[in-house]
Amino acid sequence: RMTLDVSVRAGGEVLDRGWALNEASLEKGPRLGVLGVVLEVDGRPVSSFGCDGVLVSTPTGSTAYAFSAGGPVLWPDLEAILVVPNNAHALFARPMVTSPEAAIAIEIEASGHDALVFCDGRREMVLPAGGRLEVIRCGTPLKWVRLDSAPFTDRLVRKFRLPVTGWRGP
């Protein structure tokens, strides 16, 4: 499975590094105001908006936090990076699916507060005001052991308890 290489930078220096199987989650501090961000893909600005955070997810993570934040489900054999604004205060801040080779960067306002970055909801890094989160595809995929031989579609239906029969019958 695809994984993500996560870097926290400030002043041109790498302050911390991590990796994620599901997602890297950029989040505002507790009880702080809106987090102002500029989203870049491949070194080019795409959008700026206020939000509670931004999720950068793998297809594996698309059925986790990214899904709860309004992102689409990506089949696990698809290679892509998913970017999902979390509670964005903007009309056009929508989830994006990018190439697996895309370099995603999220810079936070220098005049704002520090933010937090979580890799898979566990490993925590501090992103100082004016710093940037950089996420790329990790060069080494994770070997996955599957104990359930059911197709992904069946596992998805079971996980989310999706109705597969309508009111008209099967």
N, C-alpha and C positions, 0 to 999 in steps of 0.2 A: 504494500500500500504506500501511497505517496505521503510524505511528511513535509513539514515546513521548517525552514531555518529562520529564526527570529533574532533580530538585533535591535538593541536600544542604543541610540546615538544622541550625543549633545556636543556642541562645539566641535563637530567633525571627528570626535573620538567615539569608539565603541565602549559603552559603559557596562553592558551586560549582553549575554547571548543565551539563547535557549532553542528548543525545538518543540514541535507539536504534531501529534497524529491527527487530532480533531481540529483545533483552532487556536489562534492567538487572539486574545480578547483585549482590546484597548478600552479602558473604563475610566470615567472621572472618579475622583475621590469621593468618599461618602459625604453626603449632604452638601456637596459643592455645586455651584451653578453649572450651566451648560458648558460642555467642552467644545471649544472652537477648533476645527481641524481642516487641513487641506489634504485631499487625497490625490496621490500621484500614481500613475501606472507607467512603467518604463521611463521614468524621469520626466514625465510630462504631467502637469496639473490637469486633473479631470473635474474636480469639484471642491468647493469649500462649503462647510455648513456647521451648525451647532448640533450637538447630539449628546447622548449619554455615553456613547462609545462606538467603536467599529470592530466588527469581527472579520478576521481573515481565516477562511476555512478550507480544508481539503474536502474532497467528495465524501470521505468517511465521516467527517464532522458535520456534513450538511444535514444530517438527521438529528443533530444534537442542538447545541445552543443557537447555531445559525438558523435552524428551522424555527425555533421558538421566537426568534427575532424577525421572522418574516421572509427568510431566504428560501430558495427552492431546494427540493431534494435532487441530489446528483447521484447517479448510479456509481457504485464504488469502482467500477472498471474504467470510468471516464477519468481522464487526467485533465484537471482544471484547478484554478484557484478561485474561490468564491469570496467576494467582499460584500458584507452586509452592514449598513449603518444601523445602529441600535438606538431607537427612539430619536430619530433625527428631527430637528426643527426646521424643515425645509420641504418645499413642494416636490423637488426633483432628486432627492437623495434616495435612490433605489438600489436594491441588490444588483451586483454585476458578476458575471462569470467571465474570467479572463483565461488566457492561455496559461498552461502550466509553467511556461518559461517567463512569464511576466514578473517584473520586479515591482512589488507593491510598497509604497511608502506613505505613511500618515504622519504629518507634522502637526504638532499642537501649538496653539497661540503662545507666543512668548510672554504676553501680558496676562495670561491665565494662570491656572493652578497646575501643579504636578498631576500626573495621571498614573494609572497602574496598568501593567500588562500581565496577563495571565496566560500561560501555555497549558492548554487542556484543563483549565480551571484550577490548577494546582501551583505550578511554579510561578512565583510572583517577582516582577521586576518593576522598579520605579522609573517612570519616564518624566524627566524634569520639564517644566514649562519651556517652550521653545525647542524641545527635543523632537526626535522623529523615531518612529517605529518602522523598521524595514523588514519585509518578509519576502522570501524567495523559496522556491522549491528546494528541498534538501536533496543533495546528490545521491544519497543512499536510501532506497526504499526500505520499508519495514516488511519483514517476512510475516505473513499472516497465516495462522493455523485455523482452519474452519472445521468445527465439529458438527455443523449443521449443513447438510448438502442441499437444502432447499434453495431454489433460485432467489435472487435478491427481491424480486417482486413479491413473492410469498412472505419473505421475512419482513418486508416493509408493511404489508397488510396486517400481519400478526402484531408487529411492534406497535403500530398506531391504532389497532383495532378498527381498521377501515371497513365500512360496509361494502360488501361486494355484490349484494343483491339489493335491488330497489324495491319500492312498494309495489311494483308490477310483477315481482317474482324473479327467479334466477335468470 
